[in-house]
């Protein structure tokens, strides 16, 4: 599962939701909201702190205050079962700041001097798990269907706008960019741009460098590694032709969207499952409004927009198209 990156913050679920067989849909409204998420991903987190080992006191009221802040900022509901995870992550901030317990930390968040700490809090609670060409059927569909329709002969000189709305450390938007180039897109003829956003400023900075270790690049299909300048140790950096298509910006999906132009394609994968039903519906409505007529929306394998919005029609495995 990936993070949004809402762009919100991510604490990982207790287990991965399996990909359904082709053609199946999961009613994500029934999946327990037992995690804290951004739009980006997460991993197995083992740094749990039990009450007996805690160096800082965290009362029920203080934990509830943190949960309320998280919901207000990112629309995510934290359950009581996530208290140890939240404590473990935020206790590191308390040590860094030299605070004795969570009471002064909450006071800091409320103070004018603590506005910057809100960003640190969100970043501290964000874990990101993603990979190149994850859920490869989306990239196959984009290459074989969506791009061909967006870049047909009659409109070969048109612009192309794609949004990776929960980009995490960048593997998704770089996969999109490589798919565009592999499909034969000529940047000299088509004004193509990919907007990559996330709420986490740390992962955005990492993504903007386009530098990945051997372990990460090993998951990239061999035929796409030519888009990286490879080092002897197997690490690599995305080449200029790939980077030139990307623009990285910090964005909270629950906040204002400053983008004025509508998009041909939007990726928002494995994000909606972490919101309550009201927030899900509101986000889908905004995505639909941000799409051009007949634009494409790609969701994660555990998500479905069926029945959520009348302007979307299924067009493949967790692929939806704006009707008009």
Secondary structure by P-SEA (a helix, b strand, c coil): cccccccbbbbbcccccccccccccccccccccccccccccccccccccccccccccccaaaaaaaaaaaaacccccccccaaaaaaaaaaaaaaaaccccaaaaaaaaacccaaaaaaaaaaaabbbbbbccccaaaaaaaaacaaaaacccccccbbbbbbcccccccaaaaaaaaaaaaacccccccbbbbbbbbccaaaaaaaaacccccccccccccccccccccccccbbbbcaaaaaabbbbbbcccccccccccccbbbbccccccccaaaaaaaaaaaaaaccccbbbbbcccccccccccccccccccbbbccc
